Amino acid sequence: MMDTNDPMYPEPVIDAGYFNPTEAEVLKFQSQQEYKVFGDTPAAHETKTIPENVSLWDVWKKVNNNAPFLWNQGSYGTCVSQAGAAAAMYLSASEVMAGEAEEVKNLSTEVVYGFSRVEIANNRIPCRSDGSNGIWCVEGLKKFGICERKNYGSYDLSKYSGETSRIFGCTGVPQNIEDECAKHKIGFYSQVKTVEDLGLALANGYPVIVCSNRGFSRNLDERGVASPYGVWNHAMLLCSKQGDLYGCQNSWGDYFRCANKPDYLPNLGCFMIDKKTVAGMLAQGDSWAISNFNGFKKRNIDWSF
């Protein structure tokens, strides 16, 4: 994945498993949603100010009493499912913080991958050819759900498997596992297309899956910011806001380099993005906030904890 001429930067173009949807594909599903864009939601209408600093990474640490996971898709193009499962887990953490749920479970990325490619996209992407996208992912989470990481007999989903992801992405999710996932569906998803809507979503504890072709340098500056560089066909998760910087969780393990990592970054699988760059990523039109069946209601989270 590295450019041998400059080991501090990735190759100019990386295909991490993101398959860019057409505008018609996005509209097909988006048009059926109660809240088509996040600005339509009760949370957006009722939030008068956006806090300077918010972090779902800090919510995770508060609720689970441990640091967020270091996500790693390995050599498989399963980035969309990594972002989707992580979004559902951070959503659960914010629900616990708001008194709406009791615990956070480790969730399977493999089922997210399978539902998005087979049940939603109807095998548009050929078997053994990696990839999915944000709209297929969130529609799969809403229509088919997600399930806990554990052994289901026919498949052991207790830890990440790129090969199982490819199997599910080719043939679909086995019925016994699909039945279990059906008990755990998200209630709503809404497009996040502007930085203002991103801030409103994060301020209310709603994580945002961001899909784009924006690439970044591997080196982080003293603020944890990665400079735009090259092309990544990729999905990640937006988790925090620090002033005009936005925290993003990648799924390539301990990937970035930083001489003095700022405390608000949980690990070097995460990095910060400046406002102008994140605005360009959102404008590509395949970024989504998710919520439970209570809808995108306003949450009174005290971000000073």
C-alpha positions as CSV (number, residue, x, y, z in Angstrom):
1,M,0.0,0.0,0.0
2,M,3.1,2.2,0.3
3,D,4.9,4.3,-2.3
4,T,8.5,3.0,-2.1
5,N,9.8,6.3,-3.4
6,D,8.4,8.0,-0.3
7,P,7.6,5.7,2.7
8,M,5.9,8.6,4.5
9,Y,3.0,8.7,2.0
10,P,0.6,6.2,0.5
11,E,0.4,5.5,-3.1
12,P,-1.5,8.3,-5.0
13,V,-4.5,6.0,-5.7
14,I,-5.8,3.3,-3.3
15,D,-8.9,1.2,-3.9
16,A,-9.9,0.2,-0.4
17,G,-13.2,-1.3,-1.3
18,Y,-15.5,1.6,-2.1
19,F,-17.7,1.4,-5.2
20,N,-19.0,4.8,-6.0
21,P,-22.9,4.8,-6.4
22,T,-24.6,6.8,-9.2
23,E,-26.8,9.7,-8.2
24,A,-29.9,7.6,-9.3
25,E,-28.8,4.8,-7.0
26,V,-28.6,7.2,-4.0
27,L,-31.9,8.8,-4.8
28,K,-33.7,5.4,-5.1
29,F,-33.2,4.8,-1.4
30,Q,-32.9,8.3,-0.1
31,S,-36.3,9.3,-1.5
32,Q,-38.0,6.8,0.7
33,Q,-36.5,8.1,4.0
34,E,-38.4,10.2,6.4
35,Y,-35.4,12.5,6.9
36,K,-33.7,12.8,3.5
37,V,-31.0,15.1,4.8
38,F,-29.9,15.6,8.3
39,G,-31.1,19.2,8.3
40,D,-34.6,17.8,8.1
41,T,-34.3,16.0,11.5
42,P,-35.7,17.1,14.9
43,A,-32.1,17.1,16.2
44,A,-31.1,19.7,13.5
45,H,-34.1,21.8,14.1
46,E,-33.9,21.9,17.9
47,T,-30.1,22.2,18.3
48,K,-29.4,25.9,18.8
49,T,-25.6,25.8,19.1
50,I,-23.0,23.3,18.2
51,P,-20.4,22.7,20.9
52,E,-16.8,23.6,20.1
53,N,-15.6,20.1,20.9
54,V,-17.5,16.8,20.7
55,S,-16.2,13.3,20.5
56,L,-17.8,9.9,20.1
57,W,-14.4,8.5,21.0
58,D,-14.7,10.0,24.4
59,V,-18.3,8.7,24.7
60,W,-17.0,5.3,23.9
61,K,-14.3,5.5,26.6
62,K,-16.8,6.9,29.2
63,V,-19.3,4.1,28.5
64,N,-17.0,1.1,28.0
65,N,-14.2,2.2,30.3
66,N,-11.6,1.4,27.6
67,A,-10.1,2.9,24.5
68,P,-11.9,2.6,21.1
69,F,-10.9,-0.3,18.9
70,L,-8.1,-0.1,16.4
71,W,-10.0,-1.2,13.3
72,N,-8.2,-3.1,10.5
73,Q,-9.7,-4.5,7.3
74,G,-6.4,-6.1,6.3
75,S,-5.9,-6.8,2.6
76,Y,-9.6,-7.0,1.9
77,G,-11.8,-4.3,0.4
78,T,-14.3,-4.2,3.2
79,C,-14.0,-0.6,4.3
80,V,-17.7,0.1,4.0
81,S,-18.6,-2.7,6.4
82,Q,-15.9,-1.5,8.9
83,A,-17.4,2.0,8.9
84,G,-21.0,0.7,9.1
85,A,-20.4,-1.7,12.0
86,A,-18.3,1.0,13.9
87,A,-21.1,3.5,13.3
88,A,-23.7,1.1,14.9
89,M,-21.4,0.5,17.9
90,Y,-20.7,4.3,18.5
91,L,-24.5,4.9,18.1
92,S,-25.1,2.3,20.9
93,A,-22.5,4.0,23.1
94,S,-24.2,7.4,22.7
95,E,-27.5,5.7,23.5
96,V,-26.1,4.4,26.7
97,M,-24.7,7.9,27.5
98,A,-28.2,9.3,26.9
99,G,-29.9,6.6,29.0
100,E,-31.6,5.0,26.0
101,A,-29.7,1.6,26.1
102,E,-27.8,-0.5,28.6
103,E,-24.7,-1.9,26.8
104,V,-22.6,-1.8,23.7
105,K,-21.8,-5.1,21.9
106,N,-19.0,-5.9,19.4
107,L,-20.8,-6.2,16.1
108,S,-20.1,-8.2,12.9
109,T,-18.7,-6.4,9.9
110,E,-19.2,-9.5,7.7
111,V,-23.0,-9.3,7.8
112,V,-22.9,-5.6,6.9
113,Y,-20.8,-6.4,3.9
114,G,-23.0,-9.3,2.7
115,F,-26.3,-7.4,3.1
116,S,-25.1,-4.4,1.3
117,R,-23.7,-6.3,-1.7
118,V,-26.2,-9.1,-2.1
119,E,-29.6,-8.3,-0.5
120,I,-29.5,-4.6,-1.3
121,A,-27.3,-4.3,-4.4
122,N,-28.5,-7.6,-5.9
123,N,-24.9,-8.8,-6.7
124,R,-24.1,-5.8,-8.9
125,I,-20.5,-6.3,-7.9
126,P,-19.2,-9.7,-9.1
127,C,-18.1,-12.4,-6.6
128,R,-14.5,-12.1,-5.3
129,S,-14.4,-8.5,-6.6
130,D,-14.4,-6.3,-3.4
131,G,-16.4,-3.2,-2.7
132,S,-19.6,-1.7,-1.6
133,N,-20.8,1.9,-0.8
134,G,-22.5,4.0,1.9
135,I,-26.1,4.0,0.6
136,W,-26.1,0.2,0.3
137,C,-24.6,-0.1,3.7
138,V,-27.1,2.0,5.6
139,E,-30.1,0.5,3.6
140,G,-28.8,-2.9,4.7
141,L,-28.6,-1.8,8.3
142,K,-32.1,-0.5,8.2
143,K,-33.7,-3.4,6.2
144,F,-31.7,-6.4,7.5
145,G,-29.9,-5.3,10.6
146,I,-26.7,-6.3,12.3
147,C,-25.6,-8.9,14.8
148,E,-23.2,-9.5,17.6
149,R,-19.7,-11.0,17.1
150,K,-20.0,-14.6,18.2
151,N,-20.0,-18.2,16.9
152,Y,-23.2,-19.0,14.9
153,G,-22.3,-22.6,14.2
154,S,-22.0,-22.5,10.5
155,Y,-19.8,-19.4,10.7
156,D,-17.7,-18.2,13.6
157,L,-18.0,-14.4,13.6
158,S,-16.3,-13.9,16.9
159,K,-13.4,-12.1,15.2
160,Y,-13.0,-10.3,11.8
161,S,-12.6,-12.5,8.7
162,G,-11.9,-11.0,5.3
163,E,-12.6,-14.4,3.7
164,T,-16.0,-14.7,5.4
165,S,-16.8,-11.2,4.3
166,R,-16.1,-12.2,0.7
167,I,-18.3,-15.3,1.0
168,F,-21.2,-13.3,2.4
169,G,-20.5,-10.6,-0.2
170,C,-20.9,-13.3,-2.9
171,T,-23.7,-15.6,-1.7
172,G,-25.4,-13.4,1.0
173,V,-25.8,-13.9,4.7
174,P,-26.9,-17.4,5.9
175,Q,-30.5,-17.5,7.0
176,N,-29.8,-18.4,10.6
177,I,-27.6,-15.4,11.0
178,E,-29.9,-13.2,9.0
179,D,-32.7,-14.1,11.4
180,E,-30.5,-13.0,14.3
181,C,-29.6,-9.7,12.6
182,A,-33.3,-8.9,12.0
183,K,-33.6,-8.3,15.8
184,H,-31.2,-5.5,15.6
185,K,-32.0,-3.0,12.8
186,I,-31.4,0.7,12.8
187,G,-34.5,2.9,12.6
188,F,-33.4,5.7,10.3
189,Y,-30.6,7.1,8.2
190,S,-30.1,10.5,6.7
191,Q,-27.7,12.1,4.2
192,V,-25.1,14.4,5.6
193,K,-23.9,16.7,2.8
194,T,-22.7,19.8,4.6
195,V,-20.3,20.6,7.4
196,E,-23.1,22.2,9.4
197,D,-25.2,19.0,9.2
198,L,-22.1,17.0,10.3
199,G,-21.6,19.2,13.3
200,L,-25.3,18.9,14.2
201,A,-25.2,15.1,13.9
202,L,-22.1,14.7,16.0
203,A,-23.3,17.1,18.7
204,N,-26.3,14.8,19.2
205,G,-24.3,11.6,19.3
206,Y,-25.0,10.4,15.7
207,P,-21.9,9.0,13.9
208,V,-21.5,9.7,10.2
209,I,-20.2,7.2,7.6
210,V,-18.2,9.2,5.1
211,C,-17.6,7.7,1.6
212,S,-15.4,9.5,-0.9
213,N,-12.3,9.4,-3.2
214,R,-10.4,11.9,-1.0
215,G,-6.9,10.6,-0.1
216,F,-4.6,11.8,2.7
217,S,-0.9,11.9,3.6
218,R,0.3,9.4,6.2
219,N,2.1,12.0,8.3
220,L,0.0,13.9,10.8
221,D,0.9,17.4,12.0
222,E,0.9,18.4,15.7
223,R,-2.9,18.8,15.6
224,G,-3.3,15.2,14.2
225,V,-4.3,16.6,10.8
226,A,-3.6,14.7,7.6
227,S,-3.1,16.8,4.4
228,P,-5.1,15.9,1.3
229,Y,-3.0,13.7,-0.9
230,G,-3.9,11.4,-3.8
231,V,-7.1,9.3,-4.2
232,W,-8.6,6.9,-1.8
233,N,-11.7,5.1,-3.0
234,H,-12.7,4.5,0.6
235,A,-15.2,4.6,3.4
236,M,-14.4,5.8,6.9
237,L,-16.3,7.1,10.0
238,L,-16.5,10.7,11.3
239,C,-16.5,10.6,15.1
240,S,-15.5,14.0,16.5
241,K,-15.2,17.7,16.2
242,Q,-12.4,19.9,17.6
243,G,-13.1,23.4,16.6
244,D,-12.9,23.5,12.8
245,L,-11.2,20.1,12.7
246,Y,-13.1,16.8,12.3
247,G,-12.0,13.4,13.6
248,C,-12.0,10.5,11.3
249,Q,-11.6,6.8,12.0
250,N,-9.8,4.7,9.4
251,S,-9.7,0.9,9.1
252,W,-6.1,0.2,8.2
253,G,-4.8,-0.5,11.7
254,D,-2.0,1.6,13.2
255,Y,-1.5,3.4,10.0
256,F,-0.7,7.1,10.6
257,R,2.5,8.7,11.9
258,C,2.6,11.5,14.4
259,A,5.6,12.7,16.5
260,N,3.3,13.9,19.3
261,K,-0.2,12.4,19.0
262,P,-2.8,14.8,20.5
263,D,-4.8,13.4,23.3
264,Y,-8.1,13.7,21.4
265,L,-7.0,11.0,18.9
266,P,-7.5,7.6,20.5
267,N,-4.9,5.8,18.4
268,L,-3.0,6.2,15.1
269,G,-5.8,4.5,13.1
270,C,-7.5,7.9,13.5
271,F,-6.7,11.4,12.2
272,M,-8.2,14.9,11.9
273,I,-9.4,16.6,8.7
274,D,-9.7,20.4,8.1
275,K,-13.1,21.9,7.5
276,K,-12.6,22.6,3.8
277,T,-11.5,19.1,3.0
278,V,-14.3,17.4,5.0
279,A,-16.8,19.7,3.2
280,G,-15.5,18.4,-0.2
281,M,-15.9,14.8,1.0
282,L,-19.4,15.3,2.2
283,A,-20.4,17.1,-1.1
284,Q,-19.7,13.8,-3.0
285,G,-23.1,12.7,-1.7
286,D,-22.6,9.3,-0.1
287,S,-22.2,10.1,3.6
288,W,-24.9,9.1,6.2
289,A,-25.8,9.5,9.8
290,I,-27.7,6.6,11.5
291,S,-30.1,6.5,14.4
292,N,-32.2,3.9,16.3
293,F,-36.0,3.6,16.2
294,N,-36.4,6.7,18.4
295,G,-35.5,8.7,15.3
296,F,-33.0,11.6,15.1
297,K,-34.2,13.3,18.2
298,K,-32.2,16.0,20.0
299,R,-30.0,14.6,22.7
300,N,-28.8,16.7,25.6
301,I,-25.3,15.3,25.9
302,D,-23.0,17.2,28.3
303,W,-19.8,17.3,26.3
304,S,-17.8,18.6,29.2
305,F,-17.5,15.2,30.8
